[in-house]
């Protein structure tokens, strides 16, 4: 039996230009656009936030983008469509074809839910410490432009945290058992590192003894739990991370 070592130029094509994936002891063709995108994402040749959309620059929230340009880039909004398109492309917010990419939409297009339905945070507060099929205390779905889902989800989380006295008088309000900044960091990570090639929302489950944040998808680019513990990291959506760091979230 001949053994072929792993190569470094994945994905592999056969002589007819077909890409194959191993499926157990067998193999199968890659035959869908979404699966092909995920495959290139795994090999670090493609990122979901670069994905072209059907949204033209006319869908751009002009006032929001204007404020972004003024505060971060110290320049005025260009009202020429050609100049605006070129600027968006140079900022990696639009595709070569002139439409906004996914990052441009998530940051600067108001009507997101009808185009990117997976960009939503579904929250639920259960009684006790287990998931119930019918009983819950509160439930909300949060969507919209960044940072709105961040702000409203954090506002949902904080009242559901245990309060501690922390050495204060009996008449002083209790302090959250966990710092708000901790959950803020977890939510930012879930939103900007979400795998947008997976059509599933972020879920936040609040129980009496814990809060769980579930972000769909796998770890990016061959990152493992062991590598994370060894202080390695990998950015899935570089455009989103860059913009969020600059302006859109604390």
N, C-alpha and C positions, 0 to 999 in steps of 0.2 A: 504494500500500500504506500502510495506517495503522499508525503505531507507537505503542504504549501504554507509557509509562514505568513503571519499577518503582515499586511502592507501598511504604508503610512499615508497613502493617497486615497482614502475612502471618500465617497462611495466608489465601488468597483463597477465597471461596465464590461459587458461581454463584447464580442466582436461585432454584434449587431446594435450596440449602443443601449442595451437593456440593463437596468440595474436590478440586482437580485438581493434578497434578504434571507438569512438563515432563519428557518422556523422549525425549531426542534431538530430532528434528524433530517429534515427535508429543507427545501428552499422554495421561495416564491418570488414572483415579479413585484416590483414597486409600481403600482398602477394608478395612484391617486396623487393629485397636486399637493394635498395637505400632508400626506405621508412623505413625499419627496422633500417638502420644506422642512419637516421635522428631521429628516435624515441629514440634510445639509446643515441644519442648526446643531446637531450633535457633533458634527465634524468641524464646527467653528467657521464654516464658510458662509453662513447666512444667519441673520438675526431677525426675530419676529417683528421687532419694532421698525425694521426697514421695509416690511411688506407693503407693496403698493396697494392703495385702496381705490374705490370708485369715486371718492370725494374730490371734486375740483377745488381750486383755491377760493372759489366763490362761497364755499362752506366755512371758510375761516372766520373765527370771531375776531373781527378787525380791532376792536377796542382792547381785547385781552392781548393780542399779539403786539399791538402798538405799545401797551404798557411794558410788555416783556422787552421789546427793543429799547425803549427809553431807559428802563431801570438797569438792564444787564449789559446791553451793547452801546448805550449812549448814542443812539441814532434815531431818526424819525421814521415813521411808517411810510413806505414807498407806495404811492397810489397808482403808479403805472403797473398794470398786470404783468407785463414782461419782466420789469425790474423786481416785482414782488416774487414772481415764480423763481427767478434766478437766485434771489436771496434765500428763499425757502430751501431750494436745492443745495445751496452752499452750506446751509445750517443742518443738512441731513434731515429735513422735515418734509421733503417732497421727492418724488421719484423722478427719473430722467424724463418720463412722459409728461410731467407737469402736475399730476395729481398728488395730493397729500399722501404720505405713507402713514403707517399705523401710529408711529410716535407723534406725527403732526396732528393726527386726529385726536388722540388721547389727551393732548395738551391744549389744543386750540379749536376744537369743533364741539359745539354745544349739543347737538342731537346725536349723542353717541349710541344710545341703547338700540336704536333701530338698525345701526350699521355694525356695531361691535357688541352684540348682546351679552357676551361673556364678561364684559367689563362691569361687573356688579359685585358688591359684597352682600352676601345673605347672612343675616345675623338672627340668632334665636337664643332666648333665655329659657332654660329648662328648670323645672323644680327638682331639687335633689342633685344627685351626682351621676345620673344616667340619662341616656337618650330615650325619649318617650315617643311613641308613634302618634299620639293624639293630644297629649297635654303639653302646654308650654305657658310661660308667663308673659312673654313679649316676643315679637318677631318683626323685623324690618328688612327691607331691601334698599341698599344705598348705591346710587350710580351717579354719573355726571363727570364733568371735567375734573382732573386733578387740580387742587387738592380737596375738592368737596367730599369724595368718598372717605378720604382720610379723616377729615374733621368730624363728619357725622358719625362714622364708625367709632372713633375715639370717644365721642360724647355718649355713645351707647354703652361702651365698655366701662367707663369710669364709675357710674353709679352702681354697677354690678360687682365691684370689688369690695372685699371685706375692709372694714375700717378698724384702725387700732388707736389706742389711747396715746401711745408714744410718749409717756411721761407727762402728758398735759392734764390740766384740771378736768374734773368731771363735767363742767359746763362748756368746755371747749369742743368744737366739732372734731370728730375722729378724722384721722389721716388715712388715705388709701394704703393698704398693706403693701402694694407694689407701686413703684413710682410711675407717674404718667409717662415720663420720657421713655421708659422701657417698652410700654405698649406702643408708643408712638414709633419707636424704631422697628418693632415687629411688623406694624401695619405698613410702614413705608417699604420695608423689604418685600412684603407680600404683594404690594401693588406694583412696584417697579420691576420686580424680578419674576412676575407671573409669566407662565408659558402661554402666550396668547395664540399659539397654534392648537391649544386644547380648548374645545368649546365647553368650558365648565367655569362656574363662578368661584370666587374666594368665599369660604364659609367661616364664620366665627360662631362658636358654640360656647355659651356661658353656663356654667354649672355652679353649685354652691361651693365646691372646693377647687375649681380650676376654670381656666378659659383656654379653649383650643382655637387656633387659627389654622385652617386647612387651605393650602395653596395648591391647585391642581398641577399635574405634570411631574416630570422627573428632574433630578438634579442636572444642571447644565454641563455640557461639554466634558463628560467623563469624570465629573466631580463626585467624590464619595464621602460618606459620613466620616470615614477615617481621615481623609484628606482635610476635611473641614476642621476636625479636632487637631490636626497638625498645623492649623492656621493658614491653610490655603483657601483661596476664594476664586470665583469666576463670575464675571458679569454677563448675564443673559441679554439684557436690553440696554446697550451702552448709551443710546441717544436719550432714552428716558432718564437713566441714572444721571447723566450729565446735566440735563435741564432741571430735574428736580433738585439736584444739589445746588444749582445756581440760584433758583428763584422760588420754586413752587411749593416747597414744604420747609418747615423749620428744621 
